[in-house]
Amino acid sequence: MGRSLSAEQIAHYEEEGWLSPLDLLTPGEVANVRAELEAFEATHGPMSGRPERSRAYLPFRWVDELMRDERLVDMVEDLIGPNILCWNAIFWIKEAGTESFVGWHQDATYWGLDNRELVSVWVALSNATEEAGCMRVLPGSHRTELDHDETYNKANLLTRGQDIRGIDEAVTVAMPLEPGQVSFHNVGTAHGSGSNRTDDRRIGLSLHYLPTHTRQTLAEWDSAALIRGIDEYHHFDHAPRPPINLDPDTMTYHARSADALRRIVYKGSDTSERTL
Ligand SMILES: O=C(O)CCC(=O)C(=O)O
């Protein structure tokens, strides 16, 4: 038994590389978060393709607060221990009735981290049904390394249009979520999602937590937010907390941090056209 998760839930995550669904936000809380997002989009345009989409805990105070939500961090602590950094926060938005999809991929392949302890939390800000293109995972795949094609397909939301060929969909598991629920998957777990065939947007925010001993191997400098515990290692520069949305000093830091991230995820690629 952990602080929040049961021994069975922790064992399931460790064995299978995923855990879903878990309740996090109340209907009122999730409506507030979605309203914050859509208020920003009303003045700045769609989040997809904007630099604020990634490392989103720097531009937005409400993302910073969500990533520090004690209910969530207790669950994360059960999976990765008490000294916790958040490396990234990314919006994944598929507009109603569009082709956008996420190819099958393992994040460990592109993120330059020296271990496979990072846990990704995907927070549903809308109804993420199978019809809306919820995430699917390949159970047990966190223990293997699979070959990725880099297709640069524009409809694929991933930086390089990554896709693992030959996944047998019949042995994959869908992780549908109601608004306010979350799923967990390991950095090595193969995952992807289909297009949104509903008449609402499919909106997710992924939060990527790692233990403080983790190192970035693809860059001299990278940043992460200290969430809980002590960082005895200082392998990542500690990201500041935004006092308000779009705080100018924090946005200057965001530009540096997002640039470092772009160099990491595009290392060895001859393009860097997307914001993540
Ligand atoms: O939103 C999706 O469908 C995919 C998200 C994803 O790749 C991730 O959270 O690591």
The ligand as an ORCA input file, in Angstrom:
! r2SCAN-3c Opt
* xyz 0 1
  O      -2.498     12.335    -26.388
  C      -2.144     11.313    -26.942
  O      -2.908     10.640    -27.599
  C      -0.710     10.856    -26.814
  C      -0.005     11.472    -25.647
  C       1.386     11.010    -25.457
  O       2.043     10.561    -26.368
  C       1.968     11.104    -24.121
  O       1.310     11.614    -23.197
  O       3.112     10.639    -23.916
*
